[in-house]
Amino acid sequence: MFSLFFAGWQQDIKLALLAPILCALFRLIFIEIYGTKKSPVGEWRKWYHCFRYGFWWGMLYNSYIYLGALVAISIPGAIFAGYFAVGDTVRLGVGLAYALVLYTAFLGRMIFYYHFHDIYNNTLLLGAKADKKNFLDIFFHQNHGAWLLLSYLPYTWLCYQALRGLLAIPQVPWPVLPLPWWGQWLVNAAVFVLVIVFYYWVRYAGTLDHRNEPEWDEIPPVVKQDIFMAKATWDDLPRLKFIYSLPPKALLTHKDEDVRSMVECVAPRAAWSVDGNPLQAFVRRAKGARIQQPSHIFYILGESYYQAPLDEPYEALHIADEGKRFWRDKHTFSVPTSLSAGRISQPSLVSLLAGFYDANLEFNENETFWQPWRDDALAISLPQQLAKLGYQSYFWYGGPLNWGSLLHFLPALGFKAGMDGFALCPDAPKTWLGVYDGDFLQMAAEKIPQLDDGKPVLHMLYTTSIHGPYTIPVEKYGFDADKLMPEIPAHLRHNKKFVRKMGCYWYSDRAIHAFIRAMQQRYPDALFIVTGDHATLNIPYEAGLVPRQEPTLRELASTCLALHHRDLQRDWFAGNTIGGHMNIFPTLMELIAPAGHEYLSLAKPLTEPIDHVVTPQHWLTRDQIGVYKDRVTQANQVSREAMPMQQDVVQFAEERQAWLELSGWLARHPECLCGR
């Protein structure tokens, strides 16, 4: 019987070999496709430790194949000879199933990195109520989904052949020792114990101490100094386990008394209202209007309309020429580096509208916040506060208002109406995400005058066209890569994927500023705010515009931000070169509100000196920009050259945690938003 177990155990080891081999191959493919250094020449130690540490890290999951086969196949196979006879067939099935899981996770990582320039992160946790049709559209049209699905066929066949080859390696027979029966049983028992110990030894990275499990903080320094290689070290299944094992909405479980202490650095307890409302700590008083109250405020939030294409190194792309013309106007103030309130669209938009960081808590999906605020509320939302200056607020979205439950959330914030792009433009061309920006904004320009009733009004318009899978036929709208960007290599100018990606930014840039010009002509006193919901990654580094293949942290994080009015003067803005989404509303109030007018804002206006900006994702000073989750920092500057990145540097951590805790408090105490 034990000879059968010993034979099965050897097959289990062979079976378990395939998973780490596949993980190593996937790691190599990931590095070769996305890494800047494609060869270990000159960096042998870094590559060695990346693959060595990654092997042990992957064993957190890969070792389960060994354990599972041992428990489910070898042990019962030693008892039942008939089951032993089909053991390798079962192993083939189990091995193939696990190989397919690894491949699926790897393809997901490659797609995720393509879009977010990061391995799996907690953005995954925000996808439960996302538009699945848009995901499918991106998968099939931008990420060649059909070919990826077909790739499962050769991959499965190769894994099948590899497993058959491994399992066909001859086994070592169990030796019959010249011992009495009880001696043989002791040897058998000792070997069985060693077989189990071997599992724990592999599971705990070549030791028997669970405290030695690989983790991010323990990545060898030679690897961690290169943030990309450090991320490449992390296999997909352990990474997914880490993401999905994060406490769900942990901010919602914190005790009130603890939170009061944690937010002290931004909201001193003495400034709270007597009934425990921390928002009272953020009451500000306007210093006096700098411009006559505009009849119309146009707040344009461009999907993925971000700063890098406006920067000098990428002048040859000519995809942001309209924006640059607007930026150069002497009555336009722009912020060179501006942080989004959220990593992706939904938390960014919600933060802008609600007035506090969404912090991935999805306030818009929380039915508690679908109830309209009371008329006497001292709410912090954008429309509610503007209403105190007599403004009515309208929200225009190029897509459907069921996205993000905007249909319910917008009225609760105080918007008089929300305009659904699909309903406004039923016959216009559209993607799954929304109506093409040109058609959407043209329709908005036609409808807006019909809403005029003599009262001042805010129109917030949210576009959709700079978004994967970039299927808009931009050539039809005049985009000619050969004429616009002759300095770009011809093979890129004639690449359909490149043309559509560049063209969508160009198309949206033109549509936004055509709308602005139309509104300037109709409403000369209008105030314009232009920003993007977040940055994206569409700069073609392979085009040779800069002598580097990687974006800077600033390029990855900085959305654009500009304000324009015919009377606006740039010297009103305290020489600021940094800012963020949360600085927009207080700046608006300081431009239009009368002296002494009270308003609520977590951040300072751009009319006052800003020395740093903190969001849940990033921190920013005039000199440096940092990423909290990666604990890295880099110079905050426009640069053609690659810039060094410092590891394990975090600033303003206490302030960042305070903003997160404040959002958690408001989620637990919605009455604070309603003035009760």
TORBA-137041 format. One line per field, with one value per residue (C-alpha): y, x, z. Coordinates in steps of 0.05 Angstrom, whole numbers, plus 5000, padded with zeros to 4 digits. Last residue first. Layout:
! TORBA-137041
c2 <- c(Y/...)
c1 <- c(X/...)
c3 <- c(Z/...)
END
This chain:
! TORBA-137041
c2 <- c(6353/6395/6345/6326/6311/6268/6221/6196/6129/6152/6220/6187/6143/6205/6239/6177/6180/6254/6241/6184/6231/6283/6233/6206/6277/6251/6181/6157/6083/6087/6148/6151/6180/6220/6196/6254/6296/6328/6369/6374/6345/6305/6233/6196/6123/6090/6045/6054/6126/6153/6215/6281/6328/6400/6443/6393/6334/6274/6218/6166/6186/6259/6308/6375/6416/6488/6523/6599/6630/6648/6574/6564/6522/6452/6417/6469/6496/6564/6628/6695/6748/6786/6770/6704/6703/6692/6667/6618/6590/6581/6544/6497/6482/6467/6398/6378/6391/6443/6458/6516/6571/6641/6670/6662/6733/6747/6708/6760/6741/6793/6754/6691/6627/6572/6515/6445/6386/6318/6300/6229/6186/6244/6269/6200/6201/6158/6102/6091/6145/6191/6234/6241/6173/6146/6087/6133/6140/6183/6148/6131/6162/6221/6232/6265/6320/6395/6457/6512/6568/6632/6664/6740/6736/6688/6672/6682/6651/6592/6577/6585/6537/6486/6488/6481/6416/6387/6402/6370/6311/6298/6306/6258/6209/6217/6197/6130/6121/6135/6089/6031/6042/6042/6086/6143/6091/6059/6129/6151/6215/6279/6288/6295/6333/6322/6248/6235/6262/6272/6306/6281/6219/6202/6200/6137/6131/6062/6083/6019/6055/6125/6195/6202/6207/6279/6307/6375/6416/6474/6524/6576/6648/6661/6697/6636/6603/6530/6537/6570/6504/6460/6480/6480/6413/6384/6409/6381/6312/6311/6331/6288/6223/6196/6152/6093/6037/6081/6130/6157/6204/6180/6182/6247/6276/6208/6176/6237/6237/6306/6312/6362/6412/6387/6389/6332/6285/6301/6278/6212/6178/6183/6184/6110/6102/6096/6098/6169/6144/6173/6242/6270/6338/6362/6423/6471/6531/6588/6638/6647/6599/6551/6548/6512/6459/6449/6435/6391/6411/6411/6463/6438/6485/6457/6386/6344/6297/6223/6184/6186/6130/6089/6082/6075/6148/6144/6093/6084/6088/6147/6190/6250/6309/6363/6319/6337/6336/6275/6237/6253/6227/6167/6147/6163/6127/6143/6195/6268/6283/6319/6381/6398/6456/6494/6539/6611/6636/6710/6719/6662/6612/6555/6564/6557/6497/6465/6474/6446/6384/6328/6363/6302/6342/6384/6323/6348/6416/6392/6395/6320/6308/6346/6303/6299/6227/6240/6316/6351/6418/6466/6521/6578/6622/6690/6708/6745/6805/6785/6788/6774/6786/6753/6692/6662/6590/6536/6473/6456/6458/6396/6356/6352/6329/6362/6420/6435/6415/6469/6447/6378/6404/6383/6373/6349/6325/6275/6215/6237/6243/6178/6139/6165/6147/6075/6050/6000/6043/6059/5985/5986/5912/5892/5876/5801/5815/5855/5809/5746/5779/5793/5722/5697/5744/5733/5791/5797/5839/5893/5897/5897/5958/5994/5986/5999/5941/5892/5908/5919/5846/5845/5842/5899/5868/5800/5732/5684/5682/5690/5622/5590/5522/5551/5547/5600/5582/5539/5501/5481/5470/5420/5386/5376/5335/5290/5287/5260/5207/5188/5180/5138/5092/5085/5068/5018/4984/4977/4948/4896/4875/4907/4886/4947/4942/5004/5046/5050/5113/5138/5146/5213/5204/5252/5309/5294/5287/5353/5389/5360/5383/5451/5459/5438/5485/5543/5527/5530/5586/5633/5634/5675/5724/5729/5747/5796/5839/5888/5949/5922/5857/5874/5948/5931/5876/5923/5975/5924/5908/5979/5982/5959/5908/5943/5984/5928/5919/5990/5958/5941/5889/5908/5980/6022/6029/6009/5965/5941/5915/5881/5845/5828/5799/5757/5731/5715/5676/5639/5620/5594/5556/5523/5505/5469/5435/5409/5383/5347/5318/5297/5260/5223/5208/5178/5131/5068/5094/5096/5022/5007/5038/5051/5081/5118/5149/5180/5198/5230/5278/5290/5289/5322/5378/5388/5392/5437/5478/5494/5539/5586/5612/5582/5644/5683/5631/5636/5712/5716/5676/5710/5781/5759/5734/5793/5844/5805/5798/5872/5886/5840/5820/5839/5874/5938/5985/5933/5927/5872/5837/5844/5815/5759/5741/5741/5697/5649/5647/5635/5578/5544/5555/5520/5462/5433/5415/5357/5329/5333/5299/5244/5230/5226/5176/5129/5135/5124/5062/5036/5050/5000)
c1 <- c(4418/4449/4436/4507/4519/4456/4494/4532/4565/4583/4602/4649/4681/4694/4726/4768/4795/4811/4846/4886/4914/4931/4969/5006/5028/5092/5112/5180/5194/5229/5256/5247/5301/5279/5277/5291/5240/5216/5158/5166/5144/5206/5191/5162/5148/5109/5072/5003/5016/5041/5085/5096/5153/5176/5114/5084/5039/5010/4974/4919/4872/4886/4935/4957/5016/5041/4979/4982/4912/4871/4873/4820/4836/4810/4756/4705/4641/4614/4600/4592/4632/4651/4606/4615/4639/4714/4725/4668/4697/4765/4730/4698/4761/4810/4780/4798/4871/4925/4997/5031/5003/5031/4981/4922/4898/4959/4927/4872/4800/4756/4736/4730/4770/4790/4838/4854/4886/4894/4960/4971/5006/5042/5065/5090/5133/5114/5161/5196/5248/5285/5224/5185/5212/5145/5149/5128/5061/5024/4957/4960/4903/4895/4831/4763/4789/4785/4755/4720/4688/4656/4604/4600/4600/4540/4522/4591/4626/4578/4596/4670/4666/4628/4681/4731/4702/4692/4763/4794/4746/4768/4842/4837/4798/4847/4908/4876/4842/4906/4948/4900/4895/4971/4989/5016/5052/5090/5103/5144/5116/5147/5091/5040/4979/4985/5002/4956/4895/4837/4781/4717/4713/4785/4762/4721/4705/4725/4773/4763/4774/4759/4770/4698/4658/4641/4614/4580/4564/4517/4512/4457/4440/4366/4334/4295/4345/4330/4319/4387/4419/4386/4425/4493/4476/4462/4529/4562/4533/4545/4618/4630/4607/4548/4566/4599/4575/4599/4554/4531/4472/4401/4378/4415/4383/4360/4428/4462/4419/4409/4404/4357/4351/4416/4413/4458/4400/4375/4442/4446/4383/4393/4467/4462/4535/4512/4436/4444/4462/4523/4544/4525/4495/4483/4441/4448/4405/4444/4418/4481/4455/4440/4515/4523/4470/4496/4568/4552/4575/4506/4484/4414/4355/4319/4331/4376/4344/4347/4393/4448/4419/4413/4489/4511/4531/4569/4615/4662/4722/4750/4690/4731/4690/4651/4594/4600/4675/4682/4628/4662/4730/4701/4665/4718/4779/4836/4796/4801/4845/4910/4932/5001/5009/4948/4915/4889/4855/4844/4910/4890/4947/4907/4852/4903/4934/4865/4853/4921/4912/4923/4981/5026/5090/5078/5089/5151/5116/5059/4986/4985/5009/4953/4891/4824/4810/4734/4727/4693/4667/4639/4602/4580/4526/4498/4566/4570/4614/4686/4732/4678/4695/4738/4693/4684/4703/4668/4710/4709/4633/4638/4657/4585/4582/4518/4558/4589/4660/4713/4739/4750/4802/4785/4848/4898/4843/4817/4848/4826/4752/4760/4779/4717/4673/4696/4719/4676/4657/4729/4741/4697/4708/4771/4824/4823/4801/4863/4912/4881/4885/4959/4972/4936/4972/5045/5081/5153/5131/5109/5180/5207/5164/5183/5257/5288/5246/5289/5357/5320/5296/5220/5205/5155/5113/5104/5135/5115/5171/5125/5097/5162/5178/5227/5236/5185/5130/5087/5148/5169/5097/5088/5154/5131/5072/5118/5165/5109/5093/5167/5169/5105/5134/5199/5159/5117/5179/5206/5139/5141/5212/5265/5305/5280/5235/5252/5194/5203/5232/5185/5198/5180/5113/5078/5122/5111/5036/5035/5074/5030/4967/4998/5014/4943/4912/4954/4940/4864/4864/4894/4826/4798/4856/4846/4772/4789/4835/4847/4815/4754/4738/4758/4738/4669/4661/4679/4631/4576/4591/4577/4604/4563/4613/4674/4696/4733/4777/4802/4834/4896/4916/4983/4992/4994/4919/4895/4951/4965/4894/4897/4962/4937/4872/4912/4953/4892/4862/4927/4934/4862/4875/4936/4894/4843/4897/4931/4867/4847/4917/4919/4853/4881/4944/4903/4863/4900/4905/4829/4826/4880/4839/4879/4942/4898/4859/4925/4952/4891/4851/4901/4966/4935/4907/4972/5014/4963/4959/5033/5018/4979/5029/5080/5074/5112/5168/5176/5169/5226/5271/5246/5257/5319/5352/5328/5357/5422/5431/5423/5479/5448/5380/5346/5281/5294/5235/5185/5115/5121/5185/5171/5101/5127/5180/5130/5084/5141/5158/5085/5081/5143/5115/5050/5080/5122/5062/5044/5114/5110/5042/5069/5123/5070/5031/5090/5102/5028/5028/5090/5055/5000)
c3 <- c(5235/5180/5125/5112/5186/5185/5139/5200/5182/5112/5139/5190/5136/5093/5153/5165/5094/5100/5167/5138/5085/5137/5179/5118/5098/5066/5047/5021/5017/4949/4913/4838/4793/4732/4660/4613/4576/4640/4664/4739/4804/4824/4843/4902/4920/4975/4926/4957/4976/4910/4913/4877/4893/4883/4887/4935/4920/4956/4921/4926/4981/4963/4992/4963/4986/4992/4965/4970/4971/4910/4893/4946/5008/5016/5057/5036/5067/5052/5089/5052/5089/5026/4967/4929/4856/4852/4923/4915/4851/4885/4942/4890/4851/4908/4918/4848/4858/4862/4844/4808/4852/4842/4891/4844/4832/4789/4732/4722/4706/4674/4612/4653/4650/4699/4682/4709/4675/4707/4738/4763/4710/4678/4747/4765/4703/4644/4622/4556/4560/4512/4497/4433/4411/4385/4433/4489/4456/4509/4522/4596/4635/4682/4721/4717/4673/4684/4653/4693/4652/4677/4632/4623/4547/4547/4475/4444/4503/4501/4428/4442/4501/4460/4405/4462/4487/4417/4395/4457/4450/4378/4393/4452/4409/4353/4393/4412/4344/4306/4350/4342/4267/4257/4198/4240/4283/4225/4198/4259/4291/4266/4214/4269/4245/4170/4170/4230/4194/4242/4204/4236/4192/4209/4282/4271/4346/4370/4425/4467/4512/4536/4513/4486/4551/4569/4634/4632/4694/4679/4735/4730/4749/4745/4686/4663/4617/4605/4530/4524/4548/4496/4434/4468/4500/4431/4407/4469/4457/4382/4389/4451/4418/4457/4516/4548/4502/4445/4410/4343/4349/4339/4412/4427/4489/4516/4506/4535/4598/4627/4702/4732/4789/4819/4895/4915/4926/4856/4828/4867/4841/4766/4779/4799/4778/4706/4705/4679/4610/4575/4552/4620/4632/4704/4717/4776/4796/4826/4876/4917/4969/4912/4899/4965/4949/4878/4900/4960/5029/5061/5112/5104/5111/5050/5074/5031/4980/4997/4951/5003/5044/4980/4978/4905/4899/4964/4932/4992/4945/4985/4962/4983/5005/4967/4942/4869/4861/4905/4867/4800/4823/4859/4794/4742/4768/4816/4852/4874/4815/4828/4790/4764/4716/4744/4694/4697/4634/4622/4584/4538/4534/4566/4513/4457/4493/4498/4424/4407/4450/4399/4365/4376/4363/4426/4469/4507/4517/4561/4540/4523/4595/4631/4629/4594/4615/4612/4608/4666/4641/4693/4656/4701/4673/4694/4722/4788/4774/4784/4844/4894/4967/5020/5024/5093/5107/5148/5148/5222/5219/5175/5237/5261/5333/5360/5391/5323/5311/5316/5384/5355/5307/5236/5194/5245/5293/5242/5278/5347/5328/5289/5352/5388/5330/5326/5259/5221/5161/5145/5134/5072/5061/5099/5047/5032/4960/4943/4978/4948/4880/4890/4914/4851/4803/4822/4854/4830/4770/4819/4847/4776/4761/4825/4813/4881/4904/4866/4897/4963/4966/4973/5047/5051/4996/5028/5027/5083/5133/5193/5175/5199/5169/5118/5043/5027/5078/5032/5007/5077/5096/5038/5054/5126/5099/5057/5117/5160/5108/5105/5180/5179/5125/5164/5227/5188/5161/5231/5254/5198/5215/5172/5111/5071/5010/4969/4942/4867/4836/4783/4709/4678/4644/4692/4669/4595/4603/4641/4587/4532/4568/4582/4508/4487/4537/4513/4440/4454/4506/4454/4419/4477/4473/4398/4407/4463/4420/4477/4446/4409/4445/4516/4512/4487/4538/4594/4566/4565/4638/4659/4730/4790/4817/4789/4849/4884/4823/4834/4895/4856/4804/4772/4752/4689/4694/4625/4599/4670/4676/4608/4626/4696/4668/4619/4677/4720/4662/4650/4723/4725/4661/4691/4752/4708/4668/4730/4760/4696/4686/4759/4751/4691/4731/4788/4743/4765/4837/4839/4823/4875/4931/4994/4963/4914/4973/4997/4928/4897/4942/4998/4958/4897/4940/4977/4913/4879/4943/4936/4878/4922/4973/4925/4882/4934/4934/4859/4860/4909/4863/4799/4825/4862/4799/4757/4806/4815/4739/4725/4676/4624/4652/4587/4569/4609/4602/4625/4595/4543/4563/4637/4632/4587/4638/4695/4655/4642/4716/4734/4682/4712/4782/4761/4722/4778/4821/4775/4780/4856/4856/4811/4862/4916/4875/4872/4947/4961/4917/4953/5018/5000)
END
